[in-house]
Amino acid sequence: MTTTSQQIALVTGASKGLGRETARRLAAAGMTVLAGARDAGRGQAAAAELAADGADVRFLQLDVTDADSVKRAAAWIEETFGHLDILVNNAGISVENRAPMTEVTADQMRRTYETNVFGVVTVTSTLLPLLRRAGGARIVNVSSMLGSLSMAADPQGPFSAWPGAFLLAYNSSKTALNALTVMWASALREEGIKVNSADPGYVATDLNHHSGNSTVEQGAEIIVTLATLAEDGPTGTFQAAASTRPW
C-alpha cells in the first residue's frame, strides 16, 4: 500500500454533466481527482480533457451497480493512495420519462433505486475504510429538491405549479438518499466524517434532456462547497447554493 498526503477525491458518474464539472473544480483546487465512470471510453476522454491543463484527474472504471467493480476500484485506490478524502456520490439515473405516477412500474422503481440508492450504499460502504484513514473525510450525496417530502406535501409549494415534478421513482429515490445522509452523518459524526446532501438545482444535463434552467457550473457550486467543508462545517444537512432545504 502506498500512502500520500495529497487529498484524493472520487466523483462517481464523472464522465459528463455535474460529475465532470465537480471533478474539474476539485482538481482545480489542487486535489487528485478520480473520475469514476461506467463507460470506459467516455470516462477516459473526460479525464484526459480535464487533465489537459495540468490538473491531476485520473479515470477510474466504476459501475456503482456492480459490487465487484466497486471492490476493484477500492483495491486500486488503497494500493495507489492508501486513503480517500472525499467521496461525491453523483451517479444517478431517471428512467420513467415523465410518465404519470400511476403508470410507473415496479421494474422502473427497481432500476432507479439500483443506481440512485443501492449503488450509493455499495460505493460508500466499500470505500468507508479508506475514508476513515483520511481523518476528517467528506461524503457528498448529490440529491435533488425533488426528494424533499416537505416541499412535495405542500399544496402551495413550488411543486404545485409543476405537475412534471412528481416523478415517483426518481423523487422517492432521492428521498431515500437523504435518509441515508442523515443516518450516515449520525453514525460517523464522532469520527469527524461529514456527510451531507447537495441540491444542485434544476441543472441542464442529459438527465433532463437539457431542460434545466441553470448550468453545471452553477450546480456544482454547492457540491464542491460541501466536499471541502472546514472542520467546523455542518453534517447531516440538505443544502442548496442559497439555502438549506427541508427534508
C-alpha positions in Angstrom: 0.0 0.0 0.0 1.3 3.4 -1.0 0.4 6.4 1.3 0.3 10.0 0.3 -0.6 13.3 2.0 -2.2 14.5 -1.2 -6.0 15.0 -0.9 -7.8 12.3 -3.0 -11.3 12.8 -4.2 -13.6 10.3 -6.0 -16.5 11.5 -8.1 -18.9 8.9 -9.4 -20.7 9.5 -12.7 -17.9 11.9 -13.7 -17.8 11.4 -17.5 -20.3 14.3 -18.1 -22.6 16.9 -16.6 -22.4 17.7 -12.9 -19.9 14.9 -12.2 -17.5 16.1 -14.8 -17.7 19.7 -13.6 -17.4 18.7 -10.0 -14.2 16.7 -10.9 -12.9 19.8 -12.7 -13.5 22.1 -9.8 -11.9 19.8 -7.2 -8.9 19.2 -9.4 -8.5 23.0 -9.8 -8.4 23.2 -6.0 -5.2 21.1 -6.1 -6.6 17.6 -5.4 -6.0 14.4 -7.2 -9.4 13.5 -8.6 -10.6 10.1 -9.6 -13.2 10.4 -12.3 -15.4 7.4 -11.8 -17.4 6.2 -14.8 -19.0 3.0 -16.0 -18.3 3.7 -19.7 -14.5 3.5 -20.2 -14.5 5.4 -23.5 -16.3 8.4 -22.1 -14.6 8.3 -18.8 -11.1 8.2 -20.3 -12.0 11.0 -22.7 -13.4 13.2 -19.9 -10.4 12.6 -17.6 -8.0 13.3 -20.5 -9.7 16.6 -21.3 -9.7 17.7 -17.7 -6.1 16.8 -17.2 -5.0 18.7 -20.4 -4.4 21.8 -18.4 -2.2 20.1 -15.9 -4.9 19.0 -13.4 -4.4 15.6 -11.7 -7.5 13.8 -13.0 -7.5 10.1 -13.5 -10.1 7.8 -14.9 -11.4 5.1 -12.6 -13.6 2.3 -14.0 -16.6 2.2 -11.7 -20.1 0.8 -12.2 -21.9 1.6 -9.0 -24.4 -1.2 -9.6 -21.7 -3.8 -9.8 -20.2 -4.8 -6.4 -17.2 -6.4 -8.0 -16.5 -3.2 -10.0 -16.6 -1.2 -6.8 -14.4 -3.6 -4.9 -11.8 -3.5 -7.7 -11.9 0.3 -7.6 -11.4 0.3 -3.8 -8.5 -2.1 -4.1 -6.8 0.2 -6.7 -7.3 3.3 -4.5 -5.9 1.5 -1.5 -2.9 0.3 -3.4 -2.3 3.6 -5.2 -3.1 6.2 -2.4 -3.8 4.4 0.8 -6.8 6.6 1.7 -9.7 8.6 0.3 -10.5 12.1 1.5 -13.7 13.0 -0.5 -16.4 10.9 -1.9 -19.0 12.5 -4.2 -21.9 10.1 -4.9 -23.1 11.8 -8.1 -24.0 8.9 -10.4 -27.8 8.8 -10.9 -30.4 7.9 -13.4 -34.1 8.7 -14.2 -35.9 6.1 -16.3 -39.6 7.0 -16.1 -39.5 9.7 -18.7 -42.2 11.8 -17.0 -44.8 9.1 -17.1 -47.8 9.7 -14.9 -47.1 8.4 -11.4 -49.9 5.8 -11.7 -48.1 4.3 -14.7 -44.7 3.9 -13.2 -43.8 0.2 -12.9 -42.1 -1.7 -10.2 -39.3 -2.5 -12.7 -38.7 1.2 -13.3 -38.6 1.7 -9.5 -36.0 -1.1 -9.1 -33.8 0.2 -11.9 -33.8 3.7 -10.4 -33.1 2.5 -6.9 -30.3 0.2 -8.1 -28.2 3.2 -9.1 -29.6 6.1 -7.0 -29.8 4.2 -3.7 -28.3 0.8 -3.6 -25.3 1.9 -5.8 -24.6 4.7 -3.2 -24.7 2.2 -0.4 -22.4 -0.2 -2.2 -19.9 2.5 -3.0 -20.0 4.2 0.4 -19.8 1.0 2.5 -17.0 -0.4 0.4 -14.9 2.8 0.5 -15.6 3.6 4.2 -12.3 2.0 5.4 -10.4 4.3 3.1 -12.4 7.3 4.1 -11.7 6.5 7.8 -8.0 6.5 7.1 -8.1 10.1 5.8 -9.1 11.6 9.0 -12.0 14.1 8.6 -13.3 12.8 5.3 -16.2 14.3 3.4 -19.1 12.5 1.8 -21.5 14.4 -0.5 -24.7 12.7 -1.8 -26.0 14.5 -4.8 -29.7 14.7 -4.2 -32.4 17.0 -5.5 -35.1 19.2 -4.1 -37.5 16.7 -5.7 -36.6 14.4 -2.9 -38.0 16.9 -0.3 -41.1 15.4 1.3 -41.9 18.8 2.9 -41.9 20.6 -0.4 -43.8 17.8 -2.2 -46.5 17.7 0.5 -47.1 21.5 0.5 -50.2 22.2 -1.7 -48.9 25.8 -2.1 -45.3 24.8 -2.5 -43.0 25.1 -5.5 -44.2 21.7 -6.9 -47.8 22.8 -7.1 -47.4 24.7 -10.4 -45.2 22.0 -11.9 -47.0 18.7 -12.4 -44.0 17.2 -14.1 -42.1 17.5 -10.8 -43.8 14.4 -9.4 -41.6 11.6 -10.6 -42.4 8.5 -8.5 -39.2 6.6 -9.0 -36.7 9.4 -9.2 -38.1 11.6 -6.4 -38.6 8.8 -3.9 -35.0 7.5 -4.7 -33.7 11.0 -3.7 -35.8 10.9 -0.5 -34.2 7.6 0.3 -30.8 9.0 -0.4 -31.5 11.9 2.0 -32.4 9.3 4.7 -29.0 7.6 4.1 -27.3 11.0 4.5 -29.0 11.6 7.9 -28.2 8.1 9.2 -24.6 8.0 8.0 -24.0 11.5 9.4 -25.1 10.4 12.8 -23.1 7.2 12.7 -19.9 8.9 11.5 -20.1 12.2 13.4 -17.8 11.2 16.2 -15.2 10.1 13.7 -15.1 13.5 12.1 -16.5 12.3 8.8 -19.1 14.8 7.5 -22.0 13.6 5.3 -24.3 16.0 3.5 -26.9 16.0 0.7 -26.5 18.6 -2.0 -29.3 20.0 -4.1 -27.6 21.4 -7.3 -30.9 22.8 -8.6 -32.5 22.3 -11.9 -29.4 21.9 -13.9 -29.4 21.4 -17.7 -27.9 17.9 -18.2 -28.6 14.7 -20.1 -30.7 13.5 -17.2 -33.5 16.1 -18.0 -32.7 16.4 -21.8 -31.0 19.7 -21.0 -34.3 21.4 -20.0 -32.8 22.8 -16.7 -32.6 26.5 -16.1 -29.1 26.5 -14.6 -25.6 25.5 -15.7 -23.4 22.7 -14.5 -21.0 25.4 -13.2 -23.8 26.8 -11.0 -25.0 23.3 -9.9 -21.5 22.1 -8.9 -21.0 25.1 -6.6 -22.9 23.5 -3.6 -21.4 20.1 -4.2 -17.8 21.5 -4.1 -18.7 23.6 -1.0 -19.9 20.5 0.9 -17.0 18.4 -0.3 -14.5 21.0 1.0 -16.1 21.9 4.4 -13.9 23.1 7.1 -13.6 21.2 10.4 -16.4 23.3 11.9 -18.7 22.8 9.0 -22.1 21.1 9.2 -23.0 17.4 8.8 -26.3 15.7 8.2 -27.8 18.6 6.2 -29.6 19.1 2.9 -28.3 22.2 1.2 -28.8 24.2 -2.0 -26.5 27.0 -3.0 -28.6 29.7 -1.4 -30.4 27.9 1.4 -31.0 24.8 3.5 -33.6 22.5 2.0 -36.4 21.0 4.2 -36.3 17.2 4.3 
